[in-house]
Amino acid sequence: MSERTLEVERKFTAPADVAPDFGGLVEVASSQPFSLDATYHDTLSCALADAGWSLRRRVGGKDDGWHLKRPAAGGARTEVQAPDGDTMPDALRQEAREVAGLSAVVPVARLRTTRVESALTAGGVLVASLARDAVHATTAAGEESWAEIEVELEPGAPVGLLGALTERLLAAGAVPAPHTSKVARALAPVPRLEPPIDPDAPARHVLLAWASRQVGVLQALEPGVRADAPDHVHKARVATRRLRSLLKTFARLFDTARTDPLRAELRWLGAVLGEPRDAEVLREEFGDLLAELRDEVPADVREGILGHLRAEHDRAHAALVAELDSPRARALREALVKLLVDPPLRGRASRPAGEVLPPARDAAIQRVAKLLRRAEADPGHLEGWHEVRKAAKAVRYATEAMADAVSGTDADVAAWEAVTEALGELQDTAVASDLIAQVARSASAEPGTSVWRVLTDAQADRRAAALVEGRQALAVVLDGA
């Protein structure tokens, strides 16, 4: 469970010997120093910090756990707290989407603080706290240390008290802090990874921005994947495929000793996501088909097929949720975060995107052309077309990754999508035909008899149309290849 409070505070920079006189205003009771250790999470573009938000996991002090802070009216901040744990709470990650969107949220700063906190009372009632902090920050930009004072009102304290305390601190030599939060100061010198829109941008920026987007999709959609929310499993599966394809198509730019094991784990996750997704697609497709053939397919056969698919989907989804809770899945989440915060990129990835990315995509296109020639040599062998489809997806995903930075590729995205959609339809007919045969056998019927032949013939018609469409789409993208 998370807890939401309103935080009213002000920060000051001040030498360690600043001694404000609060006489006649509040009584001061000092405490012993204690340590705080906080890891802050943000996007690679520091979207949260730049919007005045912060998301951290902190240990030490009286409120161990996860904290999300966001701006509120009058300079205050709303704070949402959740219990401590190794995994970011779903509720906080979902709220952070308001600013972070679907970009990955990863550790970006570690702040270790030695704090002396004083209780400020009036008439024996706690009205505020004053913290003297010695802060040491570690980020991608290096390390920095500073001292600051933080004054925070307790709920129900007089509204004017913060102003009065501020006056005493300023009189003693404190200066209003130029930053809204510690992490904002720590991240100020950290370079932001903005979406590259220029072919002269380093290729590493293009690759990291695309990878961050896919990891972010997996992070943000996991609650919906677990709940089997509409389209969440499909989108997570696509993000997994895009990551795998990125690491394969542009392998020359990565340290493959690190990325090959990651590709293998992404393949595993894709397979786990694929089982419930495939059953879901088949259920939808057969639902439409059986509705069209209502007069030709008896009700018991219709329900037998749909019931089989419902049961298969439920079994596969339960297995998916169990796998998401496994040590293997947790290790994969950690590996994906490391991919972004410690990217395994080679030196050539620092060269312009327009120089080093197109050759990798061109090689992927040539692979499609080669596999197409092989498939055309035996067009009735659907496995050959499936290989063409997989190779075409690699080109499609590479084109999507490059589209914002490399001119002339954005228009290709739709063309390659048409190829993969048509060949995907072709592959679906093969899976559907296998299902028809399987259900027929379970019903002690021959797949070639009466009603089953109607279903099989419908798939054959669909297969022929998909093959025509796929060939036409391939002719467009491979013209001159």
N, C-alpha and C positions, 0 to 999 in steps of 0.2 A: 504494500500500500504506500502511496506517496502522500506527502503533507505539503500544503501550500500556505505560505505566509507572506506578509508584506515587509520588506526590509527597508528601513529608513536610516541611512548612514551618510557620513562624509569622510573623505580621506584627505590626509595632509602629509606633506613631506616635512621632515624636521630632524635636526640633529638629535642624537641620543640623549643629550643633557637638557632638552627643552622641558621646563617644569611649569606648566600652566597653573595659575591660582584659581581654583574653583570655589574659594571660600564664600559662604553666603548663598551659594547656588546649589551645590550638591556635596555630599560627603564621599570620600574616596577610600576604597578598601582594595589594596593591592594583593596579587596572588603570586605564586611561584611561576617561573618560566615553564613553558611546555612546548612541545614540537608538533608541527603540522606538516604533513606530506601529501601534496595534492598533484594529481595528474589531470591535466586539462585536455579535453577532446574538442576537435573542430574539423572543418573541412580543410583541404589543402590550400584553399583560397582564404582561409580564416574568416569565413562568412559570419560565423557567430560573433567573434570578437569585434569585427568591424561594425556589427549591428548593435553592439552593446550587450550582447548575451554572453553567458559562460556556462560551460558544462564540465563538471569535474567529478572525480572520485577522490575523496580525502579521508585520511586516517589521522587520528590524534585529536585531542580536544573532546568536546562534549557531543559532537554531532557527526560521528563517522558515517560515511556513506556517500551516496551520489547526490549532487546538487545541480539544479538547473536554475540560472538566474536570467531574468529578462527585464527590460526597462518597464517602468510603470509611471503613472502621472506624477508630476511634481518632483522629478529627480529620484524618486524611490525605485525600488526594484522588487519584482515578485520572485520569490524563491520557492522552488519545488524540491522537496527532499524525498529520497527513497533509501531503503536499507542498503547496507554495504553488500557487495558481491562482486565476483570477477566479471560478470556480464553486465553491460549497460542495460538498465531497466527499459523495457519496451515503451512505457508511458513517457519517459523523458526523451527517448529517441524519436518518438512520433511527434511530440510537441516541438522538438528542434527542427523538424521538417519544414516548419513555417518559414525558417530562414535558410536552412541547409538544403532544402529540397531533397533530391535523390542523390546528392553527392555523398561520398563516403565520409563518415565521421571517425577520425583516428586520433591517437595521442599526438599532441603538438607541443606540449610544454609540461615541465615538472617544476613545481614550486615547493621548496622546503623553507618553512618559516619557523623561527623561534619567537614565541609570543609571550608577552607579559600582559595579562588582562586584568583590568581594575573594574570592580563593580561601583557604579555611581548611584547613590541612594539619596532620597529626599524624605525626611521624616520617617526613616526606617524602611521606606518602600524602594525597591529596585526600579530605577527609571531609565538607566542607560548603562552602556559598558564602554570602556576606553581600552583599546588594544594598542600596545607598542610592538611593532613587528620588525624583525630583522629578516629580510627576504633574500633567498638565493634562487635564481631562476635559470633553468637549462632549456634551451630551444635549439632548433636547427641553426640559428644564427650565432650560437655560442652561449656564454654564461654571463650573468649580471647579478650584482648584489645591491641592495638599497635598504633604507629604513623608512618606515612610514607609521603614521598614527591613524587609527580608525575609530570613529565614534559612531555608535549605533544605538538608537532609541529602542526601548522596550515597548511592546504593544500597550497602548493606553497612556503612554507618557504625554505630558503637555506638548502641544504642537510647537510652541515657541522655544522649548528647551534646546533643541538642536541649534538654533540660531545663537542662543546665549552661550552655549558651550563653544561654538565656533568663534565667537568674539574673544573669549578668554584664550583659546589656543592661538589665534592670530596675534594677540597682544604679547604672547610669550615667545613669538618668533616662528611659529609654524606657518607653512604656506599651503594653500589649497593644492592638492595633487592635480597634475595635468592629465591624469588618466582616470577613467571611470572604474577600473578594476586592476588588480595586480596582473592578471593575465593579459589585459589590454596593453599594459606597459611591456610585459615580457615579449609579446608577439609583435610589437611595433617594428622592430628591424627584420622580422622574418619575411623573406620574399613570398609573395602570393602567387599561387599557380592559377592564373586566369585561363579561361578557354582560349586556345590559340586560334586566331583568325587570319594568320599571315603565313605564307609559305616560307618566309625567312625565320619564323619561330623555330627554336630547336625541336627536333623530332621527339626528344624526351618529353617535352611539354605536351605534345599531341597524344603520345602514348599514355602518359600518366593521367591526363585529363579524362581520356576515354576509360581507362581502367578504374579510375575513381568513380566514374558514373556507374559502372557495372557493379562494383563492390557496394556502392551506396544503394543500388536497387536491391541487392541481396539483403543488406542490413535492414532497410526500411520495410521490406515486404515480408520478412520472416514471420511476424505475428499473423499476417493474413495467410501465409503458406500453411502455418500450423492449424489455423482455423478453417482451412479450405475455402477461403473467400474467393469470389469469382475472379478468374484470370490471374490470380497471384502466383499460382504454381507455374503457369505458362510463362509469365514475365520473368520469374526467377530462373527458370530453365533457359530462357533466351539469354539472360545476363551471364549465366554460367558458360554458355556456348560462345558468347562474344569474348569473354576473357580467355578461354582456351584458344580460340582462333587468333586473337591478338598475339598471344605468346608463341604461336606456331608460325603464323604468316610473317611476323617481323622478328623471327628467332635470331637473325644475325645481329640484331641490336641489343639482345639480352644475353646475360650470363646463363646459358642453358643448364649449367650444373645446378643452378637454383630453380630455374623455371620448369625444367622437365618433370621433376617430382610434383610441382604444383599443378602442371597440366594433367598429370595422372589423377590427382585428387579431384580436380574439377571434372574430369571425365566420370569419376565415381559419383560425384554429386549430381551431375547431369542425368546419369542413369537412374538414380534414386528419385529424382524429380520427374523423370520421364514416364515411369510406370503409371502413376495416377493420372498424369496429363494425357497419355495415350488412351487410357480407358475413358477419360472424360470426353475426348474428341470423338472416339468411336460411338459413345453413347449419344452424343448430339447428332452425329451424322446418321446413325441408324434410326434415331427418333424421327428425323425428317424423312428418310427413305421409307420407313415402315408406314409412316402416315400417308405417303403417296401411294403405297401398295396395299392400303387397308383392305381393298376388295379382293386382293389376290393372296394375301398372307393371313392365315387364321390368327385369331387373338392369342391362342396359347403359344404359337410360335413367336409372335411379336413380343409377348411378355417373357418368354424364355430367353430371347436374345437380350432384351433390355435388363432383365433381372440378373443375368450373367454379368453384364457390364457394370451394373450397380455394385454387385458384390465384389467384382474385381477392383473397381475403383476404391471402394471402402477398405479393402485389404491393403492395397498399395499405399493409400494415404496413411493408414495407421503405421505401416512400415516406415514411411517417410518421416513421420513425427518421431518415431523411435530413433531413427538414424540421426536426426537433428540434435537429439540429446546425447549422442555418443561422443566419446573422447575423440574419435576421428573427425567429427564435424567441428568440435571445438578447436582442434588443432588446425583445421582448414581455415576457420575464421581468423585465427591468429596469423596464419601464413599470408592471408589476403591483406591484412593490415600491414604486415611487414613489407609486402610488395610495394605499398604506397609510401611508407615512411622511410624505408631503406631500399629504394628501387634497384633491382639487379640489372642495371643498364650498362652497356659498354660505352667506351669513349665516343664511338662514331654516332651514338644517339644524340650527341650535342650538336651535330651538324644540322643544317636547315632541313626542315620537314619536306620541303619541295624537292630536295635533292635525294634524300635517302629513302623516303617512304614509297614513291611511285614504282621503283624497280621491284620491290617486294610484292606489290600488288600485281605488277605485270607478270611476274613469275607464277603467281596464283592463277591468273587468267590463262596462261599457257597450259597449266595443268588441267584446267577445265576443258580446253580444246583437245588435249591429248585423250582424256577420259571419254569425251564425246565421240571421238573417232572409234574408240574401242567399243562403246555402247552401240554405235550404229552398225558395227560388224555383226552384232547378234542382238537386234532390237527387241526380241521377245524375252530376253534375259533381264528381268527387272532389277537384279542386283547391280548390273552395270549402270543403269540409270540412277540408282541410289547413290553410287559413287560420284557420278556427275553432280548430283544435287549437293552432296556434302562439300565438294570442291567449290561449287558455285556459292554456297553459303560463306565459305572463307573469303571469297572475293567481295561478297555483299558486305560482310562485317568490316573488312579492311576499308572498303569504300566509305562506309558510315563513319569509321574512326577518323578518316582523313578529310571528310567533306568540308569542315569548317576552315581548315587551314590550307588545303591544296586546291587551287582553282581547277574547274573542269571536272570535278568528281561528284559534286552534289547532284547533278542531273543523272548520273549513273546509278544512284542508289535505287531509284524506282525501277529502272530497267533490270537490275540484278534481283530485286525483290520479286519482279514478275517471273523470273526464271525459277527462283527457289519455291515460290508459291505453286507454280504449275507442277514442278517435279515433286513437291510435297504431296500434292493431290494424287499423283501417280503412285507414290509410296503408300499413301493411305489405302489405296484400293488393294494393294497386296496384303496389307495387314487385315483389312476387312474381309477379304476372301478367305484368309486363314481362319478368321473368327467364325465365319459362316460354316466352314467345314468342321470346326471344333464343336460348335453348338449342335450341328446336325448329328454328329456322332454321339454326343451326350443324350440326344433325344432318340437314339437308336434308329436314325434315318440315314439314308444314303444322300450325300451332298448333291448328287445328280438328279434326284427325283423332284418332280412337280414344284412345290413351293420353294425348295432350296435352289432349284435351277433358276427360278425367277430372281432370287436375290443374287445369285452368282452372275447371271446375265446382266443385271443392273450394274454390278461392279465392272464387268467387262466393257460395257458402254462408257462408263465413267473413265476407265483406264485409257481407252482409245482417245477420248476427247482430251484428257490431260496430256497424253503424249504429243498430240498435235500442237497443243498450246505451248508445251515445253519446248518443242523443236522451234517453233516460231520465235519464242522469247530468246532462245539461245542464238538464233540467227542474227537477232538485233545486236546483242552484246558482243558477239564474236566476229562481227563483220570486219574483216581485215586482220583478224588475229592469227 
